[in-house]
Every structure is written in C-alpha cells, then in structure tokens.
C-alpha cells in the first residue's frame, strides 16, 4: 500500500532503519565478493555462491525500491529478517574453508532483529542462527562432537550476549523516542489550549468599559496560568443613571472551567436588562446555567445594581468574595455581608439583597478570591484588611490608577508566584 505523500516525512522517520540495513547489506555483498580475491591464498567462489550473491543483490535492490516508493507490505520486516537469515545460512553452507569465520554474519542479522523486534526478536533469531550454525558446522566437520562443543564454547554464547545487549539498547531507544513523542504531543496540546484560552479570554471580557455619568470605573484581570482564566466581569447599562455590574469566578483553573464562562456572559446579558433586580437576576442566572455546571463546577458571583440618581447600590452576593465599601471622608471601610450559594450548587437556592448608600465620594471595590487569598512564601494571606489599607492610602487616585496599584501590590506580595486568577474592579462616585 502506498502511503500518502503528506506523510512522507513521517514514513521516512519510522522506516529509516530499513534503508540503513539495505546499504549495509550492499557493503557486505561487496566484501563477500572482493575479500576472497585479496586473501593470502586466493579462493575460488563456487557457482552456488555466485547464484546467492546475485539473488541477494536482486533482493537488496527490491527492498530499497519498496522503501523509496513507500510501498508498505504486510510483515515486511519479518520477511526481511527471515530472508537475511536464510541467505547467511546458505552462504555459510556453500562457502569453502572455516565456517566459523563467517559466523559474525549471524550477529549482524541478530542486531537487525533487535532494532526491529527488540529483545524477544533478537533472542528468537539468535536461537535459529545457533541451531542452523551447529547443523552446518557439525555436518561439515570430520569430528562432529568436537565441532559441537567448540560451537557452544566460542560463538553461540557471544551471539546471545549480542542479542540481549542490542535488544536492550533498542528497547531503551524506543522508550526514549516514545517519551520524546509524548512530550511533543503534550507541548502541542498545551499550545492548542493556550491558543483556545486566549481566544476565549478575548471573547469573554469587555474590550473597554463604557464611560458612565457620575462614576469612575476601572477593571483589571490577571490570569494565573497561561491556560484557563476563570474570572469574569461585565457591565449592563440600562439608562443614563442605572446600570448592572457583574463579577464572577468559575471554580477551577483549566479550559474546562473557562469554557463555562460564555454561558454566564450571554445569560447575564440576556437576563440583566429584563429583570434588573439583583436577587431576581442571580436566581435566573442560576436556573439557566445550573444543568451545564453539574456535577463538579460552580460559579461564585456578585451582581450590583447601581442607581446614581438615588445614590444606592443594591447587591446580591452568591458565594463570592465580599466587596468593600469606602465611604467619603475618613470613615472606616465596610466589608459587605455575603449570602447565598454559588451558581450551580443548588437548583433553587435562597438569595438575599444587600443595599448600601453610594453617594459622591464613596467607592466600591470588587475582587475575586485570587486577591484576598493570595499567599506569600511564608503562607501568609493578603487579606481584606491589607487590601483595604492599600486602597485607603491611594483612594484619591483615579479608578484606573487604583486598580493598577492594587494589582501590583498583590504581585509583589506573592513574589511573582501566581497562585490564582484575580480580578479587581474599582467603582468610585464622582463629585461631592
């Protein structure tokens, strides 16, 4: 069967040993013809030997052609080893002089069998070679018993040693090759996952948050791994004074976690403009994604309905890290209470609403658990208190600068070891 041309490189890589064997066989044939003529006593080559040489040359040519033409015959290598074995046996039997001088030819066939069939194949060939050699050597000797003993003590043990050693080396090389191929496949799969992850990330996060009257808004996301960011945020603008803000974290850091995010994104964009109310929006989101998250995944989410005219922010927090509220002036920060199960845990969980004042000068800080649960080399957590302290020190800065500062602070705290994805979303009321 001719292999497809698109697999030409792969075909030659897998079968290159066959062309090496053919080349080596050609050199052996040349030596068998030339060597007797340069011996101290010129030996005549019998007609039977010439017939074998011609047959071997034709056979060698045919094997080379099948390789170059990529003709994949069944049991080709088995047939080649058997043919080589028969040719060596016949050559030893028709050659004049000491038979033991040609015994190394069996070693060559044994090495070839080891390359193709590993230890078992080499031992089988060595066994047949030993039997054939003993039969030829004993029948051609004047003292069969002495010839048999000499065969056992000189050549055959070394032949088995060659079989075991070459077979072991061939198996070790095959194992190394398999490991290299497996590594290449893993790298290839990882590269595909990276490409898919980047595409999903671009699809998921809004390119630029809209400019909203009366508020300064900024969001930043950092993916812990090259593959599989599980954080998400989005904004739904209802009118000039009211909008919905969503931040979420899918359990797990893998492509399997990341591909759940589009479910949430498009469910949120469909549900939020219709219902607006925080508890209703989160409940409807759970109903829409519950079946797709079962049984091993869930989504922690926080949804806020911000009304600039009424100076309020109403939130529903479902298993998510609690947002921080920073009132205007020197008042201490407030850690908003959490309640409710993440999406995907229960088919009809109970959710509660938290309502806070959001007047000019106030600020809200949303973040995923990759921020407050970030750890340094001593195992210490970053914590909400540390997060609030850094925010308070820089609260006069714009929202974009604040989010950058907070993200940099977490990176420095972790010393570059990214334990989890993290998202920081800063919302400030403008004016006094």
C-alpha positions in Angstrom: 0.0 0.0 0.0 1.4 3.4 -0.9 1.4 5.8 1.9 0.0 9.3 1.3 2.6 11.9 0.2 1.6 14.1 3.1 3.1 11.5 5.4 6.3 11.3 3.5 8.5 12.7 6.3 6.8 10.6 9.0 7.2 7.5 6.8 11.0 8.0 6.3 11.5 8.7 10.0 9.7 5.5 11.0 11.4 3.3 8.4 14.9 4.9 8.0 16.4 1.8 9.6 15.4 -0.2 6.5 17.4 1.9 4.1 20.4 1.7 6.6 20.1 -2.1 6.5 19.9 -2.2 2.7 23.0 0.0 2.5 24.9 -2.2 5.0 23.7 -5.4 3.2 25.2 -3.9 0.0 28.6 -3.4 1.7 28.5 -6.9 3.0 27.9 -8.3 -0.5 30.8 -6.3 -1.9 33.1 -7.6 0.8 32.0 -11.2 0.2 32.9 -10.9 -3.5 36.1 -8.9 -3.1 37.6 -10.4 0.1 38.5 -13.9 -1.4 40.5 -12.3 -4.2 42.7 -10.4 -1.7 43.3 -13.3 0.7 46.8 -14.7 1.0 45.6 -17.8 -0.8 43.1 -16.9 -3.5 39.9 -18.9 -3.0 37.6 -19.8 -5.8 34.0 -18.7 -5.5 31.7 -21.6 -6.3 28.8 -21.3 -8.8 26.3 -21.7 -5.9 27.9 -18.8 -4.1 27.6 -16.6 -7.3 23.9 -17.5 -7.5 23.4 -16.5 -3.9 25.2 -13.2 -4.5 23.0 -12.4 -7.5 19.9 -13.4 -5.6 20.9 -11.3 -2.6 21.7 -8.3 -4.9 18.3 -8.5 -6.5 16.6 -8.9 -3.1 18.5 -5.9 -1.8 17.5 -3.8 -4.7 13.8 -4.7 -4.3 13.9 -3.8 -0.6 15.4 -0.5 -1.4 12.8 0.2 -4.1 9.9 -0.6 -1.7 11.4 1.8 0.8 11.9 4.7 -1.6 8.5 4.2 -3.2 6.9 4.0 0.2 5.3 0.6 -0.5 4.1 -0.7 2.8 3.9 -4.5 2.6 2.4 -6.6 5.4 5.1 -8.3 7.6 7.8 -6.7 5.5 10.4 -6.6 8.3 9.6 -10.2 9.4 10.2 -11.3 5.8 13.4 -9.3 5.6 14.9 -10.9 8.7 13.9 -14.4 7.6 15.4 -13.8 4.2 18.6 -12.5 5.6 18.8 -15.4 7.9 18.3 -17.9 5.1 20.9 -16.1 2.9 23.5 -16.1 5.7 22.9 -19.8 6.3 23.1 -20.7 2.7 26.3 -18.7 2.2 28.0 -20.4 5.2 27.0 -23.8 3.9 28.4 -23.3 0.3 31.5 -21.3 1.4 34.8 -23.3 1.4 37.2 -23.2 4.4 36.4 -22.5 8.0 32.7 -22.0 8.7 33.3 -20.2 11.9 35.0 -17.3 10.1 31.5 -16.4 8.7 29.6 -16.7 12.0 29.7 -12.9 12.6 27.2 -12.6 9.8 24.6 -14.1 12.1 25.4 -11.4 14.6 24.5 -8.8 12.1 21.1 -10.4 11.4 20.6 -10.6 15.2 21.3 -6.9 15.6 18.9 -6.1 12.8 16.2 -8.2 14.6 16.9 -6.4 17.8 16.4 -3.0 16.2 13.0 -4.0 14.8 11.7 -6.5 17.3 13.6 -5.7 20.5 14.9 -8.4 22.9 12.4 -11.1 22.1 13.0 -10.9 18.4 16.8 -10.8 18.8 16.7 -13.9 21.1 14.5 -15.8 18.6 16.8 -15.0 15.7 19.9 -16.0 17.8 18.2 -19.3 18.6 17.5 -20.1 15.0 21.0 -18.9 14.0 22.6 -21.1 16.6 20.7 -24.2 15.5 21.5 -23.5 11.8 25.1 -22.9 12.5 25.5 -26.1 14.7 23.8 -28.1 12.0 26.1 -26.8 9.2 29.3 -26.9 11.3 28.7 -30.4 12.7 27.7 -32.0 9.3 30.7 -30.5 7.6 33.3 -31.5 10.3 35.3 -34.7 10.5 34.7 -34.7 14.3 31.1 -33.7 14.9 31.3 -33.9 18.7 34.3 -31.6 18.9 32.7 -29.2 16.4 29.6 -29.1 18.6 31.5 -28.4 21.7 33.5 -25.7 20.0 30.3 -24.0 18.8 28.9 -23.9 22.3 32.1 -22.5 23.9 33.1 -20.0 21.2 30.4 -18.4 19.1 26.9 -19.2 20.4 27.2 -17.6 23.9 28.6 -14.4 22.4 25.7 -14.4 19.9 23.2 -14.5 22.8 25.1 -11.7 24.5 24.9 -9.6 21.4 21.1 -10.4 21.1 20.4 -9.3 24.7 22.6 -6.2 24.6 21.4 -5.0 21.3 17.7 -5.8 22.2 18.0 -3.9 25.4 19.6 -0.9 23.7 16.8 -0.9 21.1 14.1 -1.0 23.7 15.8 1.8 25.6 16.0 3.9 22.4 12.3 3.1 21.6 11.3 4.1 25.1 13.2 7.4 24.8 11.6 8.0 21.4 8.2 7.3 22.8 8.8 9.7 25.7 10.0 12.4 23.2 6.9 11.9 21.0 4.7 12.0 24.1 6.4 15.2 25.2 5.9 16.7 21.8 2.2 15.8 21.9 1.8 17.4 25.3 3.5 20.5 24.1 1.3 20.6 21.0 -1.8 20.1 23.1 -0.7 22.8 25.5 -0.1 25.2 22.7 -3.6 24.5 21.4 -5.0 25.1 24.8 -3.1 28.4 25.1 -4.5 29.5 21.7 -8.0 28.5 22.7 -7.6 30.2 26.1 -6.5 33.4 24.5 -9.5 33.3 22.1 -11.9 32.7 24.9 -10.4 35.4 27.1 -10.8 37.9 24.2 -14.4 36.8 23.7 -15.3 37.0 27.4 -14.0 40.3 28.8 -15.4 43.6 27.5 -12.8 45.4 25.5 -13.4 48.8 27.2 -15.8 49.7 29.9 -18.2 52.4 28.9 -18.0 55.9 30.4 -20.9 56.4 32.8 -22.2 59.7 34.1 -21.2 60.4 37.7 -18.9 57.3 38.2 -15.3 56.4 37.6 -14.9 52.7 36.8 -11.9 50.5 36.1 -11.3 46.8 36.0 -8.1 44.7 35.6 -7.7 40.9 35.3 -4.6 38.8 35.7 -4.6 35.1 34.7 -2.6 32.8 37.0 -1.8 30.3 34.2 -1.2 30.8 30.6 -4.2 28.5 30.0 -7.6 28.7 31.7 -8.5 32.1 33.2 -11.7 31.6 35.2 -12.5 35.2 36.2 -15.1 37.3 34.5 -16.7 40.7 34.8 -19.2 42.6 32.7 -21.5 45.7 32.8 -25.0 46.1 31.5 -26.1 49.8 31.0 -29.8 50.3 31.5 -30.1 54.1 31.2 -28.2 57.2 32.0 -28.4 56.7 35.8 -28.8 53.0 36.3 -26.5 50.0 35.4 -25.8 46.5 36.4 -22.3 45.3 37.3 -21.3 41.7 37.5 -18.1 40.0 38.7 -17.7 36.2 38.8 -15.2 33.4 39.4 -15.6 29.9 37.9 -14.2 27.1 40.2 -11.1 25.6 38.7 -8.2 26.8 36.6 -8.5 25.0 33.3 -10.0 25.1 29.9 -12.9 23.1 31.2 -13.6 25.9 33.7 -13.0 28.7 31.2 -15.4 27.4 28.6 -18.2 27.7 31.1 -17.8 31.5 31.1 -19.6 32.2 27.8 -22.7 30.5 29.4 -22.6 33.1 32.1 -21.7 36.0 29.9 -24.6 35.6 27.5 -27.0 34.5 30.2 -26.2 37.7 32.1 -26.6 39.9 29.0 -30.0 38.3 28.4 -31.3 38.4 31.9 -30.0 41.6 33.4 -31.8 44.1 31.1 -35.1 42.3 31.7 -35.2 41.8 35.4 -32.5 44.3 36.8 -33.4 43.4 40.4 -30.3 41.8 42.0 -31.9 38.7 43.6 -34.0 38.0 40.6 -31.1 38.3 38.2 -28.9 36.0 40.2 -31.7 33.5 40.7 -32.4 33.5 36.9 -28.7 33.1 36.1 -28.6 30.0 38.4 -31.6 28.5 36.7 -30.0 29.0 33.2 -26.5 27.6 34.0 -27.3 25.0 36.6 -27.5 22.0 34.3 -24.4 22.9 32.4 -22.3 23.2 35.6 -23.3 19.9 37.1 -21.8 18.0 38.8 -18.4 19.3 39.7 -18.3 23.0 38.9 -19.8 26.2 40.3 -19.6 29.9 39.8 -19.2 32.5 42.6 -20.8 35.7 41.5 -21.6 39.2 42.8 -24.1 41.4 41.0 -24.7 45.0 41.8 -27.5 47.3 40.6 -26.1 50.9 40.8 -28.6 53.8 40.7 -26.7 57.1 40.5 -29.8 59.3 40.9 -30.9 57.5 44.1 -27.3 57.2 45.4 -27.7 53.5 46.0 -26.0 50.2 45.2 -28.0 47.1 45.7 -26.1 43.8 45.6 -26.7 40.1 45.6 -23.6 38.1 46.5 -23.6 34.3 45.8 -20.5 32.7 47.3 -18.3 35.5 46.1 -15.6 37.4 48.0 -17.3 40.3 49.9 -17.0 43.7 48.2 -15.5 46.6 50.2 -17.3 49.9 50.6 -15.3 53.0 51.3 -17.5 56.0 52.5 -16.5 59.5 51.7 -14.2 61.2 54.1 -12.1 59.5 56.8 -14.8 56.9 57.7 -13.6 53.3 58.0 -14.2 50.8 55.2 -17.2 48.4 55.3 -16.9 44.7 54.5 -20.3 43.9 52.9 -22.0 40.8 54.1 -22.2 37.8 51.8 -25.0 35.3 51.5 -26.3 32.6 49.1 -24.7 29.6 47.4 -22.7 29.9 44.2 -24.4 29.2 40.9 -24.6 25.5 40.1 -24.7 24.2 43.7 -28.5 24.0 44.2 -31.3 24.2 41.7 -33.3 26.7 43.8 -31.1 28.4 46.5 -32.2 31.3 48.6 -30.6 34.6 47.8 -30.6 37.9 49.8 -30.1 41.5 48.8 -27.7 44.0 50.4 -28.4 47.7 49.9 -25.8 50.4 50.6 -25.5 54.1 50.1 -23.4 55.2 47.2 -23.1 58.9 47.4 -20.5 61.2 45.8 -17.0 60.5 47.2 -17.9 56.9 48.0 -16.1 53.9 46.4 -16.9 50.2 46.0 -14.1 47.6 45.5 -15.0 44.3 43.9 -12.4 41.5 43.7 -12.2 37.7 43.2 -10.7 35.4 45.8 -7.3 35.4 44.0 -6.8 38.8 45.7 -7.6 38.3 49.4 -6.4 34.6 49.4 -3.1 35.3 47.7 -0.2 34.0 49.7 3.4 34.9 50.1 6.3 32.5 50.6 5.6 32.3 54.4 2.0 31.2 53.7 0.5 34.5 54.9 -2.7 35.6 53.1 -3.0 39.0 51.5 -6.4 39.5 53.3 -9.1 42.1 53.0 -7.5 44.3 55.7 -4.3 44.7 53.6 -6.4 45.3 50.5 -8.4 48.0 52.3 -5.3 49.7 53.7 -3.7 50.0 50.3 -6.9 51.3 48.8 -7.3 53.9 51.6 -3.7 55.1 51.1 -4.4 55.7 47.3 -8.1 56.4 47.3 -7.6 59.9 45.8 -6.2 58.4 42.6 -8.3 57.7 39.6 -10.0 54.3 39.4 -7.6 53.0 36.7 -4.6 54.0 38.8 -6.1 52.4 41.9 -6.7 49.1 40.2 -3.1 49.1 38.8 -1.7 49.8 42.3 -3.8 47.0 43.9 -2.8 44.5 41.2 0.9 45.4 41.6 0.7 45.1 45.4 -0.7 41.5 45.1 2.1 40.6 42.6 4.7 41.9 44.9 3.2 40.1 47.9 3.2 36.8 46.0 6.8 37.4 44.8 5.7 36.6 41.2 4.2 33.2 42.1 0.7 33.4 40.7 -1.5 31.2 42.8 -4.8 32.0 41.3 -6.6 34.2 38.7 -7.6 37.6 40.1 -9.8 40.4 39.0 -10.0 43.9 40.6 -12.9 46.2 39.8 -12.9 49.8 41.3 -16.1 51.9 41.2 -16.0 55.5 42.5 -18.7 58.1 42.7 -17.5 61.4 41.3 -18.2 64.8 42.8 -19.0 65.9 46.4 
